[in-house]
Structures are given as C-alpha cells and as structure tokens.
Amino acid sequence: MTSRRDFNAAAQSERIGMPIAEPEEHNYPAAESYLGLIYDEAGARRLVRKLRRAPLSKFKAKDMFRASGLPLLGVSATQMERNRKKSADGYHRLCAVYSFHEDLLIQCKIV
C-alpha cells in the first residue's frame, strides 16, 4: 500500500523533472568506459548490452544510498542548483536528489 508520504515524494519527483523516458545514447559508452575499469572488456560490453535492454526501475534515494554503501556528500544549495542546470555524474545527482527529499523516486536501469 502506498503511504501519503510516498505519494507526495512521487509527486515531487514528477515536479522537479526526475522522470526520463530512457537514458541518452551517450550514457551507454560512458557506462562501458567506467565498467571497463572494474571488469574486463568483454564483461563491460556484455553488461552494457544488458543495460540497453533493461527496463527502467524506480527506487527511493535513501534506498539507493543504502544499497550503494557510499557516503552522502554535503551538497550546498549552490552546488545543487548548478547540478540541476547542467549534467553531473550519477553520484552527484543522487546526492542532489537526496538533499531535496530522501523519499524521492529515482529512475535507473539495473542489471
């Protein structure tokens, strides 16, 4: 059952422009480049092929932080505004979204 708080966070996600239809094409080579640092070349390519086919999922910002094991960056209002106006990497975007509300939904692809 969806709580009132979850509904409000989902509505706020919609208002601040979080939903995307699909990742932009240039995101896949960037993902492959990053994954190439962790996996061998064939493994990175295989994961990116799976990413291209994966459906979009939605998770709360707080749950993504818990799963990642990464610390939350201190994000100032100035940094947040700058990241909303330009592209930032996924980690900085996640920090900016979390600073708005920990229950905001974030779309992603997981393989």
C-alpha positions, 0 to 999 in steps of 0.5 A: 500500500502506498503511504501519503508520504510516498505519494507526495515524494512521487509527486515531487519527483514528477515536479522537479523533472526526475522522470526520463523516458530512457537514458541518452545514447551517450550514457551507454559508452560512458557506462562501458568506459567506467565498467571497463575499469572494474571488469574486463572488456568483454564483461563491460560490453556484455553488461552494457548490452544488458543495460540497453535492454533493461527496463527502467526501475524506480527506487527511493534515494535513501534506498539507493544510498543504502544499497550503494554503501557510499557516503552522502556528500554535503551538497550546498544549495549552490552546488545543487542548483548548478547540478540541476542546470547542467549534467553531473555524474550519477553520484552527484545527482543522487546526492542532489536528489537526496538533499531535496527529499530522501523519499524521492523516486529515482529512475535507473536501469539495473542489471 
